[in-house]
Amino acid sequence: MSLDTNSGEPRVNLPVRPPAPAPTTSPLIARLVDSFGATWVDQTTIDAWAAEGGDRVVLFAGDPVRFPEGLDVAVVLPELQKSFPGRFRIGVVQRQLEEALARRYGSQRWPTLMFLRDGAYVTTVSGMHDWSVYLERFEQALNSPTSRAPTIGIPVVSVSAADAGCP
């Protein structure tokens, strides 16, 4: 700190600190990992985590400014886990990694809960819902068979040489 007296009035110059950077993860999202046993997942870890077996639910909360209901979903998710005891584990994707991972699974809505089973895609539940709707959709998702993720593109089908060609 210095005292500037050249201008006729005493002036105190305090050190200027840049503003603190905005946290990359909301405390409500981090709380899932810190307090409810959720696992951080990303492009490099999701396959191994999902392959550990059983049902998994991955939260894609989205930008909290554009999609504030993503934080609501983060608060409701542990309550849903309590309503289906032992039925699923929770995975959380950090905000800055969501876009790429969501694209991989064909998810285009925010917030989204993506269901995986034994490493395979099942379905998604997008948006914030009333409690009874959540219970119904979770029940359906946890009892649905695995399926192909709705990614962009046409599935590649192998054709044997005997079937190749036109009749």
Secondary structure, DSSP 8 states (H G I E B T S, - for coil): -EEE-TTSS-EEE----------SS-HHHHHHHHHH--EEE-TTTHHHHHHTSSEEEEEE---TTT-THHHHHHHHHHHHHHHSTTSEEEEEE-HHHHHHHHHHTT--SSSEEEEEETTEEEEEEES---HHHHHHHHHHHHHS-------SS-------TTT-S--
